[in-house]
């Protein structure tokens, strides 16, 4: 059974950094596009970033550009989200998602993905 497990969420002060990891199992990361979403209670899920497999193309929501970096290590079946200069507005549950294709055209839409993890909590204090 396909499984995605997020880790790395924590409580940090504004301006701090965290690195989230998404480890996948029961499928080879090499054949999937991977994304990160976040959700705050009472608000809609937001696409944060995505990385394709075909050419490593990355996408970011405007609010995290220049602060967050998505990367993948296919040999370790793990995708990372490096988050720097964190702000209180980044507080959310972060979810890792996977699409069973090399590239996702509508990367910011939750419905574009086939699998997702349980989420990891990121809290940024002011």
C-alpha positions in Angstrom: 0.0 0.0 0.0 1.3 3.4 -1.0 2.4 5.4 2.0 3.7 8.9 2.6 5.0 9.9 6.0 5.9 13.5 6.9 8.3 14.5 9.6 10.1 17.6 10.8 7.2 19.8 12.0 7.9 21.7 15.1 7.4 25.0 17.1 9.9 27.7 16.0 10.2 31.4 16.5 9.6 33.8 13.6 12.7 34.0 11.4 13.7 30.4 12.2 14.0 27.4 9.9 12.7 23.9 9.6 13.2 21.1 7.1 10.2 18.9 6.5 10.8 15.4 5.1 8.3 13.1 3.2 9.4 9.5 3.1 7.5 7.3 0.7 7.1 3.6 0.7 5.6 0.9 -1.5 6.4 2.8 -4.6 9.4 4.3 -6.3 9.7 8.1 -5.9 11.4 8.3 -9.2 8.1 8.0 -11.1 6.0 10.5 -9.1 5.6 14.2 -9.0 5.6 15.3 -5.3 4.0 18.3 -3.7 3.4 20.0 -0.3 0.2 21.5 0.8 -0.7 23.2 4.1 -3.9 23.8 5.9 -5.0 26.0 8.8 -8.3 25.0 10.6 -11.2 26.8 9.0 -9.3 27.6 5.8 -8.9 25.9 2.5 -5.9 23.8 1.8 -3.1 25.7 0.0 -0.6 24.3 -2.5 2.8 25.3 -1.2 5.2 23.7 -3.6 5.7 20.9 -6.2 8.6 19.2 -7.9 8.2 17.2 -11.0 10.2 14.1 -11.8 10.7 14.6 -15.5 13.0 17.5 -15.3 13.0 18.5 -11.6 10.9 21.6 -12.4 9.7 23.3 -9.2 6.7 25.5 -8.4 6.0 27.7 -5.3 3.1 29.7 -4.1 4.0 33.4 -4.2 4.1 33.8 -0.4 7.0 31.3 0.1 9.1 32.1 -3.0 12.7 32.9 -1.9 12.1 31.3 1.5 11.2 27.7 0.8 13.0 25.1 -1.3 11.7 21.7 -2.4 14.1 19.0 -3.3 14.1 15.2 -3.8 16.4 12.3 -3.2 15.1 9.5 -5.3 17.7 7.1 -3.9 16.3 7.7 -0.4 12.6 7.9 -1.6 12.4 11.2 0.3 11.3 14.7 -0.6 12.3 17.7 1.5 10.9 21.1 2.1 13.5 23.5 3.5 11.7 26.4 5.1 13.7 29.5 6.0 12.7 32.9 7.4 9.5 31.4 8.8 6.6 33.7 9.6 3.6 33.2 11.9 1.5 33.0 8.7 3.3 29.8 7.8 1.7 28.1 10.8 -0.3 25.1 9.5 -0.4 21.4 9.1 1.8 20.5 6.1 0.9 17.5 3.9 3.0 15.7 1.4 1.2 14.6 -1.8 2.1 12.4 -4.7 0.9 12.2 -8.3 1.5 9.0 -10.3 3.0 10.9 -13.2 6.2 12.8 -14.0 4.6 16.2 -14.1 1.5 17.8 -12.7 0.0 20.7 -14.7 -2.4 21.9 -12.1 0.1 21.5 -9.2 -1.7 23.7 -6.7 -4.9 21.7 -6.8 -5.3 18.9 -4.2 -7.4 16.9 -6.7 -4.4 16.6 -9.0 -2.7 14.2 -6.6 -3.3 10.5 -6.0 -1.8 10.0 -2.5 -1.2 12.0 0.6 0.2 11.7 4.1 -1.2 12.4 7.5 0.5 15.8 7.9 3.0 17.4 10.3 2.3 20.5 12.4 4.4 23.6 11.9 3.9 26.4 14.4 5.7 29.7 14.1 5.5 32.0 17.1 5.9 35.8 16.8 
